[in-house]
Amino acid sequence: MADDLQQLLESMGATFMPYGPDAAGAAGLRIVDVFGAYELEYAALHKGVGIMHVPHRGLLEMRGADVRDYLHRLMTQDINPMRGGESRRAFQLNVKGRIIADTVVHFGDASTWVEADVFDLDELHEQLDARLFAEDASIVNITESRTVLALHGPHSAGLLDAVSGDGASRVVEMPGTHHVLDMAGHAVTATRRDECGVPGIYLFAPSASAANVYAALLDAGGYDRDAPDPSDDPQGAAESAQRRRDSLRGRPIGWLAYNTARIEAGTPIFHIDFGPDSLPAETGLLDDAVSFTKGCYLGQEIVARMHSLGHPRRVLVGLRFEDDLLPLAGAQVFNAADEAAVIGAVTSSAVSPVLGNKTIALAVVKWGNHTSGSAVVAPAEGRMTGAAVVELGAISDVVQL
């Protein structure tokens, strides 16, 4: 992270948490957990716009005449029909059909970006590079040169328009595309991605300019970084609060608010809700990331065999609990009719404000226990608590747009 962006985040009271395979954060990646105002961050995400730093996403850049065909032969998605400016989600599998990376391919006429979790980039780079022979294609990790930001909330489009003006409407109205916009005098690539049940926009800013872009988003969103303390200046604080009420209600948000909202929306995350031991059919993302009309790709035989069998042995589902007891990730899930029968495990959980502070979760369960309405139980805070299985898109009352 650039020092100026780090300083900006810290100046607003950010507290950080480690992210990555090493729980101690030895890899050095820290993400903002909260800015000290979780309830306000969550409210901005649902009623205004949350502005988020997303350092755990990285980019490989590919150049050459054969890039499109090369990726088409390796990835699960139909890449060949893509034209410059299009973006598609795709899995990269190994020879056993297991997922090694959950990617978004941003195809361009001059260069193509393959976006993935930063901790998957080395293996993904190695996988792609190992299969290059005579193809005209090069691969470079450009993560350090791009900083990823995201907007989540009903006012995302308004904020993008306020900062960039011309071209913002194309990003919002054309999902599956990406566009280069002038934001605060800097060239920023933008693409729509709804992950929290509200409109979402991902931004790829030059790292040297990321702090300026982030600050411009805060200012245009009506966030007063220098708001006076009510105890010191009641009149000034009241005026600041009124300006905010009249604004787009933009606010910096951290992982805690985002994570609650994405669980409500049923959005799974690689390495959290599914991982390298998962088959595509187990993720609930087949429609987004896998094409069944294209030719061969790495791991395709396993995917096709699973598809022909009709269903996987396990699948990711949503759980809606009866109370606010919070089962931790990894907690076993049992059939409510037979509490000795382990049928799965919780992968993510949160207490949902839109459901009256009831607990919700994502969980992997055995096939046959996955149908909506199935009764399950799981340990939480020292006792067993009941839940109903729901489809991923129906976990909460949040309307997916």
N, C-alpha and C positions, 0 to 999 in steps of 0.2 A: 504494500500500500504506500502511495506517495505520502511523504511527511506532511504536506500541507492538508491533504484530506484527513489524515489521522488526527492532526491538530484540530481541524474543524469539528470532527465527530466528538473528540474529547471535550471541546469547548462547550458542547451542548449537553454534556453530562452522560455521554455514552458509557455503558459498562459492557465489557466484552466477555465472550465465551470461546473456548477452543473449538475448532472444527477439524474433523479429519479422522483418519484411522487410529491415530495415537491420541488417547484420551487426555494425555498431558499436554497436547499441543506442541510436541517437539518439532513438528514441521514448520511452526511459526505462523500458522494461519489462525487469525482471530476474527470473529465476526461480532457485530453489535448484537447484544442480547436485548437490551432495552435502554431507552433514554430516560428512565426514571419515571415514566408516566404511561404504564402499560394500558390503562383504561382509555386514555386520550389517544394513544397510538391506534388501538383497536377501533375506536370510534372514527378516527380519521380515515381508516381503511374502508369502513363501511359507509361513511357519510360525506367524506371529502376525498383526500388522496394521501396515501402514505408514500414517502420517498425513502427508498431503501438502498443501501450499499450491498452489493452481492459479490463479495470477493471469492466465493467458492466456485464460481463458474469461470472457465478459461477457454482459450481458443487455439486451435491449430489452423494455420493458413496453408492452403494448397494452391499451387499455380501450375499451369501447363495445359496443353491441348487435350490430354486424356483424363483429366481429373473427373469429369462427370461420369464417363463410362467406367472408370476405375472404382469409384465409390459405389456405383450401381452394382458392380459384381461382388462387392464385399458386404454391403449393408442390407438391412431388412426392408428398407423403403425403396420405392420406385424413383430412382434419381434421374434416369435418362431423360424423362420428359421435362425436367426442371429447366426454367429459363432464368436469365439473369435477374436478380431481385427477388427470387422465390426462396422460401425457407420451409423445411420439412423435418419433422422428428423422425429419428431412425435409431434402431439398436445396432450396435456392433457386437456380434456373437463370436464365440470360439467354435472349434470344430465339433464340440459336443452340444452346440445349440444354447449354451448358457451365455448370459449377458455380461459383457466386459465393459460396456459403456452405453449410457443413455444419452444420445446426442441430438443436436439440432444442426442440420446442414443448411448453411446460408450460402446458396449458390450465386456466384457473380461471374460476369463475363471475363473480368481480368483476374480475379482471385476468389477463392471459395473458403469460407470459414467453417470449421467443424467445432461446434461448441459442446463442452462436456464438463463434468465435475473436474476441478483442477487435479484431484488425486488420481484420476483415470487417464490423464493426458499422456503420461509416459508409456503406459501399456498400450494405449490406443495408437500412439505414434509408432511404437515398436511393431504393433500388429500391421499397421498400414505400410510401414516402410519395408517390412520383411517380404511383402508380396509384390513389391515393385521390381519389375525386370526391365523390359524395354519401353515401358510406358513413359510418355512425356508428362511427368508429374513430380513436384517437389513438395516437401512438407516441412514447415517451420512452426515452432511453438511461439506464438506472439502474445501470450498472456500478460507479460510484463508491460507491454505497450498499450494495452486496452484495460480500462476499468469498467466493470459492469455495474449499472445502477438499474433500479426498477421503480415503476409507479404502479400502485395498486389502489383502486378506488373509483367511485363513480365520476370523479372529477379528473381522472387521468387525462382524458382527451383535452379538457379545458386547459389543464396545466401545460401539456405539450404544446398546445396552440399558443398559449401565452408566452412561452419561451422561444419557440421556433417559428411560429407563424406559418408561412407557406409550406405546404407538404404534410403538415400534421394530420390532416383529414385522411390522407391516403393510408397512413399507418393504421388508423383506427378502423377505417372502412374496408381494408383489404387484409384480413388475417391470412397468414401463410406467405407474407411478403416482408421484405425489409427495405428501408429507405434511409438515405443519408440526408440529414437535416442540419441546418445551421442553428446551433444552440449556443447562445451567448458568445457568438463569434467563433465557435469551434465546430468542426465537422463530426457529427455524432450519428451512428447507425442506430435506427430504431425499428423494433418489431413488436407486434401485438402478441401477448401471451397471457391469457386469462387463467390464473391459478387459484384465485381466492374467492370465486363466486361473484366477482366484480371485474370491470375492465382492467386489464393489466398491460403494461408496456415495458419492454426491456430496452435499455440504452447501453450502447458500447461507445464509451468516450475515450479519446486519447488520454492516457494516464497523466501526462504532464498538465492536462487541462481539467482533470476530473473534479478537483475541488471547486474550480470556477463554475463548472456546469452544475454541480450539486448545490452550490450557494445560490445560483440563479434560479434553480427550481424552488428552493426554500423561499426566496424573496417573492417570486411570482405566485407561489401558493399562499402567501399571506402569513408566513411564519415569522414572527418577530423574535429574532435571536437576542435582541437587547431589551426585551420587555422588562419594565421596572418591577421591582418587588412591591406588591400591594401594601405591605407594612411600611415601606419607605416612601412610596409615591402612589397613594390611592387613586388620584385623578389620572395620572399617567397610565397606571395599570388598567383602569377602566376604559380609557381611550384605546389602548392597545387591544383589549378584549373585544371592543366594538369593531375595530378594523378587522380583526380576525373573523368575527361573525359575518362580516360583509364580504369576505374573501372566498377563495376556493377551498379554504380549510385544509391546506397542505401542512404536513407535519413529518419530521423524520421518524421512521419506525425501525424497530429491530426485529430479530428473529422471533421473539416471543409472540408478538402480535401477528406477524406473518404466519407462523406455524399454526396458531389457533385457527386462523381464517382458511388456510389451505386444507387443514383436516376437515373443517366444516364443509368445504367444497369437494372433498373426496379426491384431492390431488396427491398421489403418491410420489415419493422421492427415492431415487436410487441410492443405495447404501443405508437407507433408513427403513423403507417399507418393502423393498425387494432388493436383491443384490446379485453377486456373481454366481450364486447357486440357483438362481431363478431362471425359468424358461419364460419366453415372452407371453405364453398363454396364461401364466400365473399372475400377471401384473395388472390385468384390467385395462391394458393400454394397446391391445392388438389393433384396434381401429385407427389409433393415432400413429403407430410406429411401424406397422408391418403390412406389406403388400403381398397378397396371395395371387396376383396376376402376373408378376414378373418372373424372370428366369432364376437360375441358380445364384446363390450367394453363400457365403461362409455360414455353416450351421443350418442351411435351408432344409436339408433332409429331415432333421429332427423336428423342426417347426412344422413341416408338412405332415409328418407322421402323427404328431400330436393333434393337428387340426383334423386329420382323417379319423382319429379315434373319437373325436367329439368333445372331449374335455380333458383338462389336466387333473392331476391327483389332488391339487390344492389350488386355492385362488385367494386373491386379496379382496376383502369385503370391508364394509363399514359396520361399526357397532354403535348403538345408541343406548346408553345406560339409564338406569332408573333413578340415579342419585348423582351426587357430586364427588363420590369417592373416585380417586384417580389411580387406575392400574398403571404400573410402569411398563415401559417398553420391555418386551421379553416375558411378561407375565403370561402364564399358560391360560388357555381358554378351554372350558369344559362344556359338554352338553348338559343343559339344565336338567334333563331327565335322568342323567347318570353322571354325577360329579366325579366319578372315577375315570371317565372316558375323556382323555385329552384330545381335543380336536384341532388345536391350533395355538397361536401365540399373538399377543398384541405387538404391533410394530410402532405405532404412534398413538398418543392420547393427549387430550386437552379438555378443559372445562369450557363449555360453549356459552357465552353470554346470550346469544340469540335463542338458545333453548332454555333460558331461565337458569343458567349455570348448572346444567346437567352435563355429565361427562360423555364425550364421544371418543371414538378411536378408529384406527385402521388395524386390521388383523388378517393374518393368513390363516385360513381354516381348510380342513379337508373337504373335498368335493362331497356333496350330499348334505353338508351342514351349512351351505352357502346361501340357501334360498332366503329371500326376504321374509322376516317374521320369525325365523328360527330362534328359539330361546337358548341363550348361553349364559354362563357365569364365569367370573374371573376374580382372582384375589386382588384386593385393593385396600391399602391402609389397614391391614390386619384382619380383614374379613372378606367373605365372598359377596360379590354384588352382581345383580342380574342385568342382562342387556338383550336387545333384539338385533338380529342381523338385518342390515339394510344395504341397498346398492350404494356403490361409491358416490354416485351423484345425488343421493337422497339422504345423506347423513344428517343434514340440518335443514332448516327452512330457508337457507340462503338460496337465492335464485341464481343459477349459473347463466351468464349472459353470453 
